[in-house]
Amino acid sequence: MPLNLSRKVGESIDIDGPSVVEVLKIGGNRVLLRVTAEDSVKILRTELRGEDDTDEFLKPDLGEAGA
């Protein structure tokens, strides 16, 4: 379920523990965000995601530990 939030510059959103999205700058129709997350969390802009890997991008790469 989507969640819509309003944030001002300097405000942030905590996502599942150590993941944080912070608004750094707002100008015109652009927003500059800082995303902080553990190395195991994949972060990818939607327009770079291929049609075939939608589910894969949502899963963290656990390497040998996940096998």
PLY file of the C-alpha trace (Angstrom):
ply
format ascii 1.0
element vertex 67
property float x
property float y
property float z
element edge 66
property int vertex1
property int vertex2
end_header
0.00 0.00 0.00
1.50 3.40 -0.97
2.21 6.00 1.68
2.27 9.69 0.70
4.20 12.03 2.99
5.10 15.70 2.90
8.64 16.65 3.97
10.52 19.92 4.15
14.25 20.45 3.50
16.22 18.78 6.27
13.39 16.43 7.24
13.74 12.70 6.70
11.87 9.39 6.68
13.20 6.28 8.45
12.49 3.05 6.59
12.82 -0.28 8.38
15.54 0.58 10.88
18.76 2.01 9.46
17.37 3.05 6.04
16.70 6.80 5.83
15.51 9.12 3.04
16.31 12.81 3.67
15.22 15.85 1.61
18.34 17.94 0.91
17.07 20.53 -1.54
13.88 21.53 -3.34
14.07 23.69 -6.45
11.50 24.11 -9.18
10.20 20.67 -10.13
13.21 18.77 -8.68
13.92 17.33 -5.25
17.40 16.28 -4.11
17.25 13.27 -1.78
19.88 11.47 0.31
19.23 7.76 0.78
21.20 6.03 3.54
20.94 2.25 3.83
23.00 -0.82 4.62
25.15 -2.23 1.81
22.79 -5.21 1.47
19.91 -2.92 0.40
19.67 -2.37 -3.36
18.67 1.15 -4.39
17.85 1.79 -8.04
16.06 4.59 -9.85
12.85 3.21 -11.35
13.70 4.31 -14.91
16.91 2.22 -14.79
15.09 -0.93 -13.73
14.42 -3.38 -16.57
11.00 -4.88 -17.15
12.28 -8.41 -16.46
14.04 -7.71 -13.14
11.26 -5.97 -11.20
11.19 -8.63 -8.46
14.97 -9.11 -8.35
15.69 -5.44 -7.65
13.52 -5.59 -4.54
15.53 -8.46 -3.00
18.86 -7.77 -1.26
21.85 -9.70 -2.62
22.80 -12.03 0.25
25.71 -13.62 -1.63
26.98 -16.89 -0.16
25.09 -16.33 3.12
21.74 -16.52 1.32
22.56 -19.73 -0.59
0 1
1 2
2 3
3 4
4 5
5 6
6 7
7 8
8 9
9 10
10 11
11 12
12 13
13 14
14 15
15 16
16 17
17 18
18 19
19 20
20 21
21 22
22 23
23 24
24 25
25 26
26 27
27 28
28 29
29 30
30 31
31 32
32 33
33 34
34 35
35 36
36 37
37 38
38 39
39 40
40 41
41 42
42 43
43 44
44 45
45 46
46 47
47 48
48 49
49 50
50 51
51 52
52 53
53 54
54 55
55 56
56 57
57 58
58 59
59 60
60 61
61 62
62 63
63 64
64 65
65 66
